[in-house]
């Protein structure tokens, strides 16, 4: 039985798409144009955010449903940022659109006001929905952290520096309860099961490096 299981896993690995390395060329601004001023590429596969007037967030050109994503990141002192997935342009009753998605929170837990709230507002959490683990491993500000997100059949897993730090099944009662208490409770169509990626911009400097994604639905 074990031999059969390993054989199946090996076959699945061979069939899986190769990781795709993402750069600024894979993203647009909110209106489909080029990334705003403040987003730059640096040596070593680094995407740097130096926010200023009109910088704004970035939206991926592609959509993903089931995937594995990895990246390195660091923040400036008291900084705040994140990566969102299953991002969609959700329209309200008046037809006004808003880009929303599930966020992997990246924040200075000790100095940023939102980070100091703890729970679902600190690093590694599913922002405003699921707390991050109390024993997570977070590097000091200015050092590179390594993060990973695995999304498969509605199950979300967040990892930080090699350790699990948050997880939830979006088909579960836990998710429904968390969503009902969150800021997204009245956002009809939030987390639709697939969508774009977002590199957020919350007004603080941030660095991304080695951002890769494996589309688990690709053949």
C-alpha positions, 0 to 999 in steps of 0.5 A, a space after each residue: 500500500 505504501 509503495 502504491 501511495 508513493 507511486 501515486 504521489 510521484 506521478 502527481 508530482 510529475 504531472 504538476 506544472 513547474 513553478 512560475 517565477 513572477 515579476 512586475 511584468 506579471 502585474 498591472 495597476 488596478 486599471 490594467 495599466 503599468 505598475 505605478 511609480 514606486 514599484 521597481 525591480 532590483 537585482 536578485 529577483 527583488 520587487 521593491 515597493 517605495 510608496 508615494 502619491 499614486 503608487 497603488 496596489 498591483 493585480 496579477 494578469 492571471 487568475 488562480 484557483 488551486 495553487 502553491 505560492 512562495 516568496 521572501 519578504 521584509 519590511 521597514 520599521 513599523 511597516 505593513 503589507 501583504 499578498 492577497 489571493 482569490 482577488 475579484 473586483 466586487 461591485 456594490 449595489 450602485 455598481 461601484 467596484 472594489 478589488 478584494 481578496 484573502 490576505 496573507 498579512 505581513 506586518 511589524 507585529 511589535 510596532 504597527 498599530 494593527 499588528 499590535 492588535 494581534 490575532 487575525 491582524 498580525 503576520 501570517 494570519 488570514 487577515 481579519 479572519 483567522 489568527 496566526 499561530 502563537 508559536 510562529 517564527 517571525 524574523 526581526 524587521 529588516 531580515 528576510 522572512 519566507 512565506 508559503 500559501 497552499 490553496 487546494 479544494 477550498 482549504 487554505 494553509 499559510 506557512 511562515 519560515 517553514 512552520 504552519 501558521 494559519 489554516 482554514 477550510 472555506 467550506 467549513 462552519 469555522 470559515 462561515 463564522 469568521 467571515 460573519 464577524 469580519 469586515 468582509 461580512 457584507 461583501 457579496 462575492 468575497 473569496 469566490 474560489 478563484 481570482 487574481 493575486 494582489 501585491 498590496 500597498 499600505 503606504 509603507 516600504 516593502 520588499 518581495 523576492 523569489 515570488 513563485 507560484 505553481 498552478 495546481 490545476 495546470 496540466 
